[in-house]
């Protein structure tokens, strides 16, 4: 995992701008406000649908493929540095209240006092279905065609063409 200090003035300003755009979209999920949300991203593919309540910290390291659907109240804790990239493939279904958390903090209490953040990428393959209320932690890769059952906490990589469920998420079957 790589470190960055989210209290740096430039990062505070970037977050303030992104949060305001997200707030506007939450209040009024119009086409114009959706365009502003997508404008934050490094890349947003064709026919991407994002429902109201979407929240991100920066947006600049978010990549979304074509025809992906993101349901209500999705939280993406992304970073302003490339080591915290969040890649969501094409044809994905992201359920309501999903959290993609590419940011973490030190477990050691002394280190945590420095307020530094740790970051690692999240990579979601193509045609992935992430059920309602799922939490995906930093450094996770979810392979193509995988299904993550509602309410799961993904702490380890998910192999392509599998179904995982639970806290922590475990494989229950191949597709």
C-alpha positions in Angstrom: 0.0 0.0 0.0 1.1 3.5 -0.8 0.7 6.6 1.5 -0.7 10.0 1.0 -1.7 12.8 3.4 -5.4 13.7 2.8 -4.9 16.8 5.0 -2.6 18.4 2.4 -4.1 21.7 1.4 -4.3 20.8 -2.3 -6.1 17.5 -1.5 -8.5 19.3 0.8 -9.4 21.7 -2.0 -9.9 18.8 -4.5 -12.2 17.0 -2.1 -14.2 20.1 -1.4 -14.9 20.5 -5.2 -15.8 16.8 -5.7 -18.0 16.8 -2.6 -19.9 19.9 -3.8 -20.5 18.3 -7.2 -21.7 15.1 -5.4 -24.0 17.1 -3.2 -25.5 18.9 -6.2 -26.2 15.6 -7.9 -27.7 14.1 -4.7 -30.1 17.1 -4.5 -30.9 17.1 -8.2 -29.8 14.0 -10.3 -30.3 15.9 -13.6 -28.4 15.1 -16.8 -26.3 18.2 -16.2 -25.3 17.2 -12.7 -24.6 13.7 -13.9 -22.3 15.2 -16.5 -20.5 17.1 -13.8 -20.0 13.8 -11.8 -18.6 12.0 -14.8 -16.4 15.0 -15.5 -14.6 14.3 -12.3 -13.6 10.8 -13.5 -10.4 9.9 -15.4 -12.7 7.9 -17.7 -16.4 7.2 -18.0 -17.5 4.9 -20.8 -20.6 5.0 -23.0 -24.1 4.6 -21.5 -22.9 4.6 -17.9 -25.8 5.2 -15.5 -25.3 6.5 -12.0 -28.2 6.9 -9.7 -28.6 9.7 -7.0 -26.6 9.6 -3.8 -23.3 8.8 -5.5 -20.3 10.1 -3.5 -16.6 10.2 -4.2 -13.7 12.0 -2.6 -11.7 13.0 -5.7 -12.9 11.2 -8.9 -9.7 11.8 -10.8 -8.6 8.1 -10.5 -11.9 6.5 -11.2 -12.3 4.6 -14.5 -15.7 3.1 -15.5 -16.3 1.0 -18.6 -19.2 1.0 -21.0 -22.8 0.2 -20.0 -22.2 0.0 -16.2 -25.0 0.7 -13.8 -24.3 2.2 -10.4 -27.4 2.2 -8.1 -28.3 4.6 -5.3 -26.0 5.7 -2.5 -22.7 4.4 -3.9 -19.7 5.6 -1.9 -16.3 5.5 -3.6 -13.4 6.5 -1.3 -10.8 7.1 -4.0 -7.5 8.9 -3.9 -5.9 11.7 -5.9 -2.8 9.5 -6.6 -2.6 6.8 -9.2 -1.8 4.1 -6.7 -5.5 4.5 -5.5 -7.1 3.9 -8.9 -10.6 2.4 -8.9 -11.3 0.6 -12.2 -14.8 -0.7 -12.8 -15.2 -2.7 -16.0 -17.9 -2.7 -18.7 -21.4 -4.1 -18.1 -21.1 -4.1 -14.3 -24.1 -3.9 -11.9 -23.3 -2.1 -8.7 -26.1 -2.4 -6.1 -27.5 0.2 -3.8 -25.3 1.3 -0.8 -22.1 -0.3 -2.1 -18.8 1.1 -0.8 -15.6 0.9 -2.7 -12.8 1.8 -0.3 -9.4 2.3 -1.8 -8.3 4.2 1.3 -7.3 2.8 4.7 -5.4 3.9 7.8 -2.6 2.5 9.9 -3.4 -0.2 12.4 -0.6 0.9 14.6 -1.9 3.6 16.9 1.3 5.6 16.9 1.4 5.6 13.1 -2.3 6.5 12.9 -1.5 9.8 14.8 0.2 11.0 11.6 -3.2 11.0 9.9 -1.7 9.5 6.7 -3.9 7.4 4.5 -2.9 4.2 2.9 -4.2 3.4 -0.6 -4.2 0.5 -3.0 -6.2 0.0 -6.2 -9.6 -1.7 -6.6 -10.1 -3.5 -9.9 -13.5 -4.8 -10.9 -13.6 -6.8 -14.1 -16.3 -6.9 -16.8 -19.8 -8.1 -16.3 -19.5 -8.2 -12.5 -22.6 -8.0 -10.2 -21.9 -6.5 -6.8 -25.0 -6.8 -4.6 -26.6 -4.3 -2.2 -24.6 -3.1 0.7 -21.3 -4.7 -0.3 -18.0 -3.3 1.0 -14.9 -3.7 -1.1 -11.6 -3.0 0.6 -8.4 -1.5 -0.8 -6.2 -3.7 -2.9 -8.9 -6.0 -4.1 -9.4 -7.4 -7.6 -12.8 -8.9 -8.6 -12.5 -11.0 -11.8 -14.8 -11.0 -14.8 -18.3 -12.3 -14.5 -18.1 -12.7 -10.7 -21.0 -12.1 -8.3 -20.6 -10.7 -4.8 -23.7 -11.4 -2.7 -25.5 -8.6 -0.9 -24.0 -7.5 2.4 -20.6 -9.1 1.8 -17.3 -7.6 2.9 -14.6 -8.3 0.3 -11.2 -8.7 2.0 -9.5 -11.0 -0.6 -9.4 -11.1 -4.3 -12.4 -12.7 -6.1 -11.7 -15.2 -8.9 -13.5 -14.7 -12.3 -16.7 -16.7 -12.8 -17.4 -17.3 -9.1 -20.0 -16.3 -6.5 -18.8 -15.1 -3.1 -20.9 -14.1 -0.1 -20.4 -13.3 3.6 -18.2 -11.4 6.0 -15.5 -12.0 5.0 -16.7 -12.9 1.5 -15.9 -16.6 0.6 -16.5 -18.5 -2.6 -19.6 -20.6 -2.5 -19.6 -21.8 -6.2 -18.3 -21.5 -9.7 -20.5 -20.0 -12.4 
